[in-house]
Every structure is written in C-alpha cells, then in structure tokens.
Amino acid sequence: MFRLKKSKSILLMIFGILLACFTLPFIIGVFSLFFIFPPLFLLFLNLFVFNEEK
C-alpha cells in the first residue's frame, strides 16, 4: 500500500511538472501580450494618428 501511494505521488508530481511546462509559456505569452502591445499601440497612434493633425 505504501509503495503504491509513493508511486502515485511521483506520477502526480511528474504530471504537475508537465502541465506547468505546457501551460506556463501560454500564461507568460498572454501576460507579455497584455504588457507589450498597449505601449506599442500607443506609440503607433502617436506616430501616425496624432502626427497628421499637426
């Protein structure tokens, strides 16, 4: 019983590590999109939209 529980916890740990390895890049990508694109969008607006009014 103890050996089965230990192997089950090791499998659960491996599954958790694999799940983190697959989901973490997507989470980082969503955060980078959220933090990088608004300044780029504002820079684009500043260069093209507001520049034509002057």
WODA-V444969 format. One line per field, one symbol per residue. burial: b if it has 9 or more other ideal C-beta (glycine too) atoms within 8 Angstrom, else e. A space follows every 10 residues. Layout:
burial = ???
This chain:
burial = eeeeeeeeee eeeeeeeeee eeeeeeeeee eeeeeeeeee eeebbbeeeb eeee
